[in-house]
């Protein structure tokens, strides 16, 4: 009962995902079993006095601000503290919350860092994980990394419904499978990913310097 019957769900590319999940040596849980609390956001009307500037406002995350590399505050909107603490109180973000995009770029997950105050619109949900399940401690950064992996993305995309306006509802979100190894392996994976992301950032910085130097060289050659 309740099983999907459409052909999209049973495409061959998803069958390999099922095989991985079935044969993995670690525990596998539905995401819902790991969640302690979940809520979605709301988008206040633009014509009301709900928005403000960055100097006094609270970051209001949209889909483009939620990436697999973390929260991206470029092009972020800001809401008033009154809206943040009133209308959108239930979707306030706290340290180690996971923000998961459920429409648009579906399945991007970011972990809320320490000392971050923010909120989300209706195209994302935020959830707080339990500390542990069946004596296995849960690292939020690992769960985000798993959901952002190729395997995790495939699991999310398969559960999408809606046709012309695809979305992932609460039921589908909670049904997503999560491979949960012991905490030492979770932590090892998180450290590895952070190191690789740091290297990517370093390479991007170096690439930008090379590009700028090339531009300056061209200008000097033209203006000699």
BAFI-3210 file (N, C-alpha, C; in Angstrom, 3 decimals, decimal comma, padded with zeros to 6 digits):
// residues 224
n [1|2|3|4|5|6|7|8|9|10|11|12|13|14|15|16|17|18|19|20|21|22|23|24|25|26|27|28|29|30|31|32|33|34|35|36|37|38|39|40|41|42|43|44|45|46|47|48|49|50|51|52|53|54|55|56|57|58|59|60|61|62|63|64|65|66|67|68|69|70|71|72|73|74|75|76|77|78|79|80|81|82|83|84|85|86|87|88|89|90|91|92|93|94|95|96|97|98|99|100|101|102|103|104|105|106|107|108|109|110|111|112|113|114|115|116|117|118|119|120|121|122|123|124|125|126|127|128|129|130|131|132|133|134|135|136|137|138|139|140|141|142|143|144|145|146|147|148|149|150|151|152|153|154|155|156|157|158|159|160|161|162|163|164|165|166|167|168|169|170|171|172|173|174|175|176|177|178|179|180|181|182|183|184|185|186|187|188|189|190|191|192|193|194|195|196|197|198|199|200|201|202|203|204|205|206|207|208|209|210|211|212|213|214|215|216|217|218|219|220|221|222|223|224]
n.u [000,834|000,462|002,660|004,622|003,468|004,122|006,096|008,471|009,544|010,558|012,702|015,711|018,067|017,512|017,167|019,712|020,456|018,775|019,917|022,425|021,675|020,457|022,576|024,508|026,848|026,313|023,966|020,706|018,412|015,131|014,892|013,056|013,065|015,307|014,831|014,082|012,571|010,646|009,984|008,475|009,057|007,668|006,742|006,714|004,470|005,523|004,638|004,107|005,406|007,591|010,143|013,599|016,741|020,200|021,592|020,033|018,395|017,267|018,771|017,066|016,538|016,480|015,958|018,291|020,164|020,785|023,055|025,020|027,475|027,137|025,588|024,878|025,305|025,246|023,328|021,204|018,022|016,504|014,620|012,478|013,176|010,882|009,152|010,677|010,685|008,031|005,696|007,279|008,381|008,418|010,060|012,601|016,143|018,590|021,766|023,276|020,915|019,392|018,935|016,800|016,152|013,033|011,636|012,207|015,616|015,854|016,665|019,090|021,203|022,015|023,998|023,275|025,447|027,332|026,316|024,630|021,933|018,845|016,257|013,770|012,169|009,092|009,997|011,838|012,647|013,331|015,081|015,692|017,940|017,864|019,926|021,000|020,459|019,392|021,714|023,658|025,464|024,514|025,849|025,170|026,426|027,404|025,009|023,970|026,002|025,685|023,083|023,600|025,227|025,849|024,368|022,508|021,203|019,996|018,139|016,462|015,515|014,079|011,820|010,363|007,395|004,624|004,708|004,442|005,201|007,431|008,037|009,036|007,351|006,468|006,022|007,380|009,952|010,576|010,688|013,052|016,001|018,752|022,084|023,732|026,633|028,893|029,783|032,495|033,242|031,420|032,388|034,933|034,336|033,139|035,307|037,007|035,488|035,322|038,020|038,467|036,697|037,859|040,207|039,192|038,177|040,569|041,855|040,086|040,466|043,138|042,864|041,291|043,108|044,990|043,450|042,866|045,451|046,054|044,226|045,207|047,676|046,929|045,761|048,008|049,565|047,989|047,920|050,446]
n.v [-001,186|002,281|002,425|003,776|003,819|004,755|004,816|006,280|006,114|003,563|003,397|002,128|003,338|003,950|001,501|000,503|002,080|001,106|-001,418|-000,811|000,260|-001,980|-003,750|-002,601|-002,460|-001,147|000,309|001,249|003,861|005,342|008,766|010,185|008,859|009,811|012,419|014,990|017,293|019,227|021,761|023,987|026,962|030,269|032,608|035,965|038,600|040,750|043,355|044,194|045,515|043,731|043,194|044,255|046,095|044,918|045,831|045,854|043,694|040,188|037,356|035,851|032,923|031,705|029,280|029,491|030,206|028,011|025,549|022,643|023,070|024,602|027,427|030,089|033,414|035,343|037,551|037,399|037,848|040,021|039,938|041,621|041,790|041,546|040,041|037,726|036,840|036,584|035,976|034,061|032,439|029,657|028,624|029,465|029,348|027,287|026,408|023,613|022,765|021,251|022,464|021,913|021,836|021,759|022,333|023,576|023,661|020,787|018,937|019,954|020,396|022,095|022,737|024,503|026,913|027,697|030,437|031,674|033,523|033,149|032,548|030,748|030,354|029,094|027,171|025,532|023,225|023,008|020,953|019,390|017,098|014,007|013,267|010,737|007,374|004,176|003,720|004,785|007,619|010,686|012,649|015,765|017,003|014,852|013,574|015,547|015,533|012,958|013,143|015,041|013,675|011,767|009,428|010,087|012,267|010,962|009,382|011,389|012,679|010,631|010,497|012,706|014,492|015,868|016,753|019,345|021,168|020,214|018,724|017,911|016,308|016,265|013,597|012,086|013,105|012,258|009,573|009,043|007,131|006,725|005,989|005,003|004,936|003,931|006,489|007,264|006,753|008,377|010,897|010,841|010,898|013,423|015,125|014,555|015,545|018,276|018,978|018,599|020,484|022,798|022,760|023,083|025,687|027,062|026,577|027,876|030,497|030,868|030,540|032,750|034,792|034,327|034,837|037,579|038,615|038,009|039,644|042,168|042,025|041,926|044,462|046,090|045,422|046,388|049,087|050,067]
n.w [000,000|-000,769|-002,422|-005,090|-008,456|-010,928|-013,964|-013,908|-011,328|-011,268|-013,002|-014,578|-013,685|-011,089|-009,938|-009,486|-007,382|-005,390|-005,100|-004,031|-001,546|-000,412|-000,145|001,448|004,171|006,494|008,927|007,785|007,626|007,483|006,658|008,165|010,612|011,792|012,296|014,565|014,749|012,454|010,015|007,629|005,649|005,008|002,494|002,881|001,780|-000,819|-001,030|001,494|004,627|005,216|004,511|004,633|004,876|004,753|006,973|009,245|009,054|009,003|007,561|004,851|003,553|000,251|-002,415|-004,007|-002,158|-000,720|-000,763|-001,694|-000,673|001,499|003,196|001,094|001,020|-000,921|-002,850|-001,064|000,557|003,044|006,041|008,415|011,951|013,401|011,777|011,597|014,255|014,688|012,551|011,184|013,120|013,619|011,663|012,167|012,006|013,519|015,012|013,475|012,316|009,449|006,232|003,609|000,231|-001,371|-003,655|-007,019|-007,285|-006,320|-003,393|-002,464|000,289|003,240|006,130|009,047|010,275|013,307|015,393|013,528|012,360|010,888|008,368|006,412|003,161|001,610|-000,101|000,949|003,607|007,102|009,334|012,499|013,778|015,633|018,501|018,553|017,297|017,997|019,530|017,884|017,292|015,732|013,232|012,055|009,864|008,450|007,637|005,957|004,023|002,984|001,866|-000,059|-001,751|-004,796|-004,667|-002,634|-003,868|-006,021|-004,679|-003,677|-006,035|-007,220|-005,639|-006,222|-006,999|-008,908|-011,571|-013,749|-011,850|-010,062|-006,865|-003,498|-001,075|002,487|003,307|001,359|001,718|004,333|003,877|002,610|002,224|004,423|004,767|007,614|009,099|011,827|014,264|014,144|011,528|010,193|011,031|009,897|007,163|006,990|007,636|005,483|003,314|003,999|003,815|001,087|-000,008|000,962|-000,492|-003,068|-002,851|-002,449|-004,908|-006,633|-005,798|-006,520|-009,272|-009,904|-009,363|-011,357|-013,638|-013,271|-013,389|-016,019|-017,356|-016,649|-017,912|-020,612|-020,855|-020,397|-022,606|-024,664|-024,154|-024,347]
ca.u [000,000|001,198|003,817|004,520|003,199|004,526|007,299|009,650|010,073|011,198|013,723|016,869|019,090|017,154|017,299|021,073|020,439|018,169|020,884|023,440|021,053|020,189|023,806|025,459|027,154|025,931|022,534|019,980|017,200|014,377|015,274|012,082|013,432|016,424|014,391|013,451|011,609|010,696|009,005|008,760|008,953|006,611|007,252|005,850|004,140|006,503|004,063|003,996|006,676|008,212|011,539|014,408|018,092|021,107|022,166|019,171|017,522|017,648|018,853|015,888|017,121|015,720|016,601|019,643|021,068|021,025|023,885|025,671|028,705|026,771|024,689|025,479|024,593|025,223|021,970|020,217|017,051|016,458|013,318|012,583|013,230|009,496|008,659|011,489|010,282|006,581|005,108|008,159|009,073|008,568|011,100|013,896|017,250|019,515|022,989|023,179|019,721|019,600|018,003|016,649|015,298|012,007|011,185|013,293|016,795|015,432|017,623|020,305|021,125|023,064|023,967|023,340|026,648|027,204|026,132|023,923|020,513|018,237|014,951|013,628|010,860|008,314|010,626|012,768|012,258|014,465|014,810|016,704|018,110|018,063|021,337|021,419|019,409|019,878|023,079|024,572|025,425|024,249|026,550|024,363|027,227|027,452|023,701|023,917|026,928|025,065|021,960|024,164|026,007|025,138|023,390|021,449|020,444|019,158|017,018|015,554|014,887|013,107|010,602|009,716|006,078|004,081|004,633|004,972|005,783|007,952|008,300|009,214|006,509|006,976|005,990|008,477|011,203|010,823|010,901|014,376|016,903|020,042|023,056|024,297|027,723|029,284|030,123|033,877|033,268|030,730|033,305|036,016|033,784|032,941|036,629|037,480|034,749|035,741|039,360|038,348|036,061|038,862|041,123|038,469|038,158|041,935|042,114|039,290|041,137|044,329|042,411|040,859|044,307|045,575|042,590|043,071|046,788|045,972|043,524|046,140|048,696|046,314|045,618|049,337|049,997|047,190|048,113|051,860]
ca.v [000,000|003,525|002,348|004,483|002,907|005,356|004,216|007,068|005,618|002,256|003,429|001,283|004,085|003,930|000,130|000,352|002,731|000,134|-002,491|-000,286|000,362|-003,327|-004,508|-001,862|-003,170|-000,333|000,479|002,162|004,365|006,398|010,071|010,565|008,265|010,584|013,801|015,310|018,381|019,691|022,786|024,692|028,405|031,004|033,815|037,127|039,393|041,790|044,694|044,533|045,975|042,562|043,116|045,393|045,989|044,000|046,383|045,582|042,566|038,792|036,658|035,068|032,048|031,132|028,075|029,772|030,408|026,710|024,763|021,478|023,540|025,407|028,560|031,119|034,655|036,290|037,777|036,991|038,845|040,208|040,236|042,345|040,934|041,310|038,912|036,570|036,377|036,489|035,146|032,964|031,918|028,199|028,237|030,048|028,399|027,187|025,650|022,196|022,457|020,982|023,140|020,998|022,448|020,796|022,687|024,210|022,793|019,882|018,030|020,588|020,400|022,865|022,705|025,850|027,049|028,317|031,896|032,156|033,799|033,197|031,948|030,152|030,503|027,860|026,234|024,701|022,849|022,866|019,944|019,114|015,661|013,442|013,117|009,386|006,396|002,814|003,835|005,390|009,081|011,248|013,886|016,459|017,264|013,609|013,362|016,490|015,049|011,803|013,605|015,790|012,780|011,301|008,451|010,809|013,043|010,027|009,018|012,536|012,915|009,576|010,702|013,953|014,404|017,175|017,028|020,625|021,876|019,132|019,050|016,792|016,599|015,776|012,132|011,600|013,504|011,395|008,195|008,905|006,239|007,286|005,019|005,597|004,150|004,379|007,910|007,529|006,781|009,619|012,019|010,727|011,354|014,875|015,760|014,397|016,473|019,641|019,180|018,719|021,769|023,834|022,728|023,685|027,133|027,547|026,548|028,948|031,754|030,933|030,729|034,147|035,631|034,134|035,544|039,016|038,932|037,946|040,854|043,290|041,853|042,330|045,919|046,698|045,204|047,238|050,502|050,447]
ca.w [000,000|-000,785|-003,303|-006,360|-009,568|-012,191|-014,541|-013,545|-010,054|-011,445|-014,040|-014,275|-012,945|-009,677|-009,434|-008,972|-006,072|-004,478|-004,859|-003,109|-000,227|000,100|000,090|002,269|005,418|007,646|009,157|006,894|008,265|006,822|007,192|009,186|011,902|012,338|012,510|015,845|014,521|011,067|009,645|006,378|005,765|004,315|001,847|003,135|000,600|-001,115|-000,884|002,909|005,197|005,830|004,096|005,042|004,319|005,439|008,202|010,404|008,772|009,234|006,273|004,483|002,545|-000,853|-002,943|-004,499|-001,023|-000,084|-001,669|-001,092|-000,033|002,654|002,963|000,248|001,333|-002,033|-003,353|-000,066|000,985|004,493|006,625|009,679|013,136|013,826|010,980|011,985|015,588|014,745|011,504|010,770|014,306|013,543|010,699|012,525|011,880|014,644|014,737|013,113|011,529|008,033|005,329|002,474|-000,792|-001,778|-005,003|-007,767|-007,262|-005,249|-002,776|-001,945|001,747|003,909|007,592|009,615|011,106|014,622|015,435|012,338|012,533|009,574|008,177|005,082|002,525|001,512|-001,026|001,721|004,966|008,013|010,353|013,511|013,924|016,964|018,857|018,195|017,054|018,261|020,062|016,916|017,322|014,406|012,892|011,041|008,666|007,672|007,001|004,832|002,996|002,330|001,045|-001,184|-002,606|-005,991|-004,197|-001,939|-004,854|-006,778|-003,812|-003,611|-007,334|-007,492|-004,852|-006,637|-007,632|-009,241|-013,003|-014,224|-010,706|-009,221|-005,462|-002,579|000,085|003,770|003,345|000,523|002,368|005,488|003,425|002,001|002,938|004,825|005,283|008,831|009,684|013,171|014,313|013,737|010,062|009,821|011,246|008,911|005,884|007,093|007,558|004,106|002,456|004,334|003,256|-000,371|-000,300|001,221|-001,635|-004,193|-002,611|-002,679|-006,345|-007,241|-005,475|-007,367|-010,652|-010,031|-009,418|-012,685|-014,593|-013,094|-013,897|-017,477|-017,790|-016,516|-018,951|-021,881|-020,838|-020,558|-023,991|-025,549|-023,850|-024,483]
c.u [000,875|002,405|003,571|004,306|003,636|005,872|008,568|010,339|010,898|012,207|014,959|017,925|018,792|017,268|018,694|021,206|019,859|019,159|021,967|022,890|020,870|021,464|024,815|025,644|026,709|024,411|021,950|018,676|016,442|014,777|014,335|012,416|014,553|016,007|013,685|012,351|011,763|009,650|009,436|008,568|007,759|007,267|006,294|005,599|005,129|005,944|003,808|005,376|007,398|009,710|012,285|015,808|018,994|021,609|021,338|018,330|018,112|017,690|017,654|016,278|016,094|016,507|018,039|020,649|021,428|021,789|024,505|026,979|028,414|025,819|025,443|024,680|024,687|023,789|020,898|019,277|017,075|015,039|013,527|012,630|011,827|008,894|009,371|011,016|008,771|006,036|005,946|008,931|009,355|009,703|012,435|014,979|018,156|020,699|022,683|021,831|020,155|018,523|017,986|015,701|014,322|011,323|012,348|014,482|016,626|016,598|018,945|020,150|022,307|022,880|024,124|024,561|026,345|027,045|025,488|022,453|019,894|016,885|014,854|012,249|010,218|008,924|011,689|012,103|013,519|014,104|016,009|016,746|018,186|019,566|021,864|020,203|020,019|021,362|024,110|024,396|025,281|024,999|025,753|025,130|027,367|026,129|023,540|024,801|026,336|023,944|022,438|024,967|025,185|024,054|022,210|020,579|019,504|017,935|015,990|014,786|013,827|011,776|009,824|008,375|005,676|004,069|005,278|005,582|006,312|008,295|008,473|008,393|007,087|007,061|007,151|009,827|011,551|011,093|012,284|015,274|018,226|020,915|023,765|025,369|028,005|029,835|031,563|034,007|032,535|031,689|034,439|035,556|033,624|034,270|037,168|036,801|035,165|037,116|039,299|037,713|037,032|039,845|040,480|038,456|039,521|042,250|041,330|039,948|042,363|043,941|041,979|042,051|044,974|044,780|042,810|044,435|046,794|045,284|044,456|047,219|048,168|046,205|046,963|049,826|049,270|047,504|049,564|052,036]
c.v [001,245|003,523|003,141|003,472|003,491|004,804|004,959|006,495|004,350|002,232|002,656|002,021|004,116|002,526|-000,109|001,001|001,780|-000,970|-002,053|-000,252|-001,019|-004,051|-003,812|-002,561|-002,414|-000,257|001,487|002,554|005,267|007,723|010,498|010,027|009,038|011,991|013,956|016,355|018,880|020,782|023,428|026,184|028,958|032,200|034,971|037,907|040,540|043,183|045,084|044,951|044,843|042,486|044,387|045,238|045,182|044,516|046,056|044,325|041,210|038,086|035,733|034,202|031,578|029,949|028,345|029,994|029,106|025,832|023,584|021,851|024,383|026,528|029,658|032,411|035,706|036,362|037,318|038,158|038,940|040,549|040,967|041,357|040,623|040,123|037,627|035,973|036,231|035,494|033,906|032,343|030,421|027,769|028,930|028,969|028,457|026,304|024,167|021,795|022,101|021,709|022,350|021,645|021,410|021,167|023,370|023,273|021,823|019,052|018,632|020,745|021,178|022,758|024,129|025,950|027,703|029,830|032,463|032,344|033,916|032,519|031,452|030,447|029,133|026,830|025,360|024,270|022,845|021,790|019,770|017,618|015,253|013,352|011,747|008,519|005,005|002,812|004,338|006,904|009,602|012,564|014,587|016,719|016,010|013,395|014,292|016,011|013,858|012,251|014,390|014,919|012,361|010,294|009,145|011,615|012,143|009,615|010,143|012,715|011,865|009,832|011,951|013,668|015,795|017,545|018,337|021,454|020,844|019,596|017,759|017,107|015,961|014,252|011,549|011,908|012,550|009,949|007,971|008,027|006,954|006,161|005,665|004,682|004,602|005,803|008,179|007,587|008,017|010,802|012,020|011,244|012,873|015,613|015,701|015,395|017,912|019,948|019,381|020,054|022,923|023,915|023,367|025,201|027,751|027,619|027,639|030,297|031,941|031,194|032,173|035,086|035,531|034,905|037,049|039,449|038,944|039,196|042,063|043,233|042,305|043,845|046,607|046,576|046,143|048,717|050,951|051,495]
c.w [000,000|-001,692|-004,570|-007,475|-010,900|-012,640|-014,144|-012,308|-010,245|-012,596|-013,596|-013,456|-011,450|-009,086|-008,871|-007,603|-005,030|-004,120|-003,883|-001,691|000,398|000,521|000,997|003,619|006,665|007,792|008,170|007,586|007,302|007,468|008,314|010,564|012,579|012,759|013,850|015,679|013,100|010,848|008,334|006,594|005,008|003,647|002,096|001,847|000,428|-000,836|000,573|003,428|005,931|005,545|004,499|004,459|005,244|006,780|009,439|010,232|009,109|007,877|006,046|003,287|001,527|-001,412|-003,361|-003,378|-000,312|-001,068|-000,933|-000,412|001,208|002,271|002,218|000,424|000,231|-002,560|-002,360|000,244|002,514|004,933|007,948|010,842|013,645|013,076|011,401|013,309|015,746|013,745|011,173|011,940|014,191|012,611|010,960|012,491|013,101|014,250|014,521|012,519|010,114|007,241|004,029|001,468|-001,337|-003,091|-005,709|-007,872|-006,092|-004,718|-002,371|-000,435|002,322|005,416|008,108|010,535|012,453|014,474|014,176|012,669|011,154|009,553|006,737|004,501|002,323|000,580|-000,352|003,020|005,818|009,024|011,271|013,752|015,392|017,239|018,453|017,911|017,199|018,625|019,052|016,954|015,894|014,242|011,787|009,747|007,807|006,936|005,806|003,691|002,252|001,394|-000,174|-002,143|-003,821|-005,619|-003,528|-002,882|-005,649|-005,968|-003,748|-004,910|-007,629|-006,789|-005,261|-007,305|-008,107|-010,701|-013,387|-013,099|-009,715|-007,812|-004,680|-001,336|001,351|003,804|002,560|001,162|003,507|005,091|002,820|002,863|003,232|005,364|006,468|009,428|011,116|013,125|013,880|012,219|009,548|009,907|010,224|007,548|005,882|006,955|006,131|003,173|002,726|003,757|001,742|-000,762|-000,072|000,060|-002,858|-004,060|-002,889|-004,168|-007,077|-007,015|-006,356|-008,819|-010,887|-010,135|-010,788|-013,733|-014,498|-013,629|-015,424|-018,030|-017,747|-017,598|-020,306|-021,958|-021,051|-021,998|-024,944|-025,364|-023,942|-025,583]
res [x|x|x|x|x|x|x|x|x|x|x|x|x|x|x|x|x|x|x|x|x|x|x|x|x|x|x|x|x|x|x|x|x|x|x|x|x|x|x|x|x|x|x|x|x|x|x|x|x|x|x|x|x|x|x|x|x|x|x|x|x|x|x|x|x|x|x|x|x|x|x|x|x|x|x|x|x|x|x|x|x|x|x|x|x|x|x|x|x|x|x|x|x|x|x|x|x|x|x|x|x|x|x|x|x|x|x|x|x|x|x|x|x|x|x|x|x|x|x|x|x|x|x|x|x|x|x|x|x|x|x|x|x|x|x|x|x|x|x|x|x|x|x|x|x|x|x|x|x|x|x|x|x|x|x|x|x|x|x|x|x|x|x|x|x|x|x|x|x|x|x|x|x|x|x|x|x|x|x|x|x|x|x|x|x|x|x|x|x|x|x|x|x|x|x|x|x|x|x|x|x|x|x|x|x|x|x|x|x|x|x|x|x|x|x|x|x|x|x|x|x|x|x|x]
***
